[in-house]
């Protein structure tokens, strides 16, 4: 006699993850950035690292608040079959400019920042007022916003002016 033995193997192929990470590339320190993992897998578990600066490290789409510098976020996708893929997202977080200070000198408002100034009156932009000094013509709350080359900005505290254009006259003595 001759015995014939046969067996079968069931093979399930999990497609490539095609995992990508995005969309943030640059931001300013203190900004909230959106990071998102996209994959061809309809079901996957995600893990973002470093988790320290990430709101929900186990979500495909989440928010992050990294400090200034260049950071690489790594997302790991795990398929229910056990297949794993990773993707990297490089993000540059630019530093904020120093918070400007306003001083009053000889009838002019003076910003502590030599460049990148934009003056505001009652929190509204003053068109063309971009120098380090500004001559106010009306009463109000003045602030200065300073922007750096990466378009990150910081705003001064309010500087209140209440007597613009009012001359201090000595009292008139009648005889």
Secondary structure, 3 states (H helix, E strand, C coil): CCCCCCCCCCCCCCCCCCCEEEECCEEECCCCEEEEEECCCCCCEEEEECHHHECCCCCCEEEECCCCEEEEEEEEEECCCCCEEEEEEEEEEECCCCCCCEEEECCEEEECCCCCEEEEECCEECCCCCCCEECCCCCEEEEEEEECCCCCEEECCCEEECCCCCCCCCCCCCC
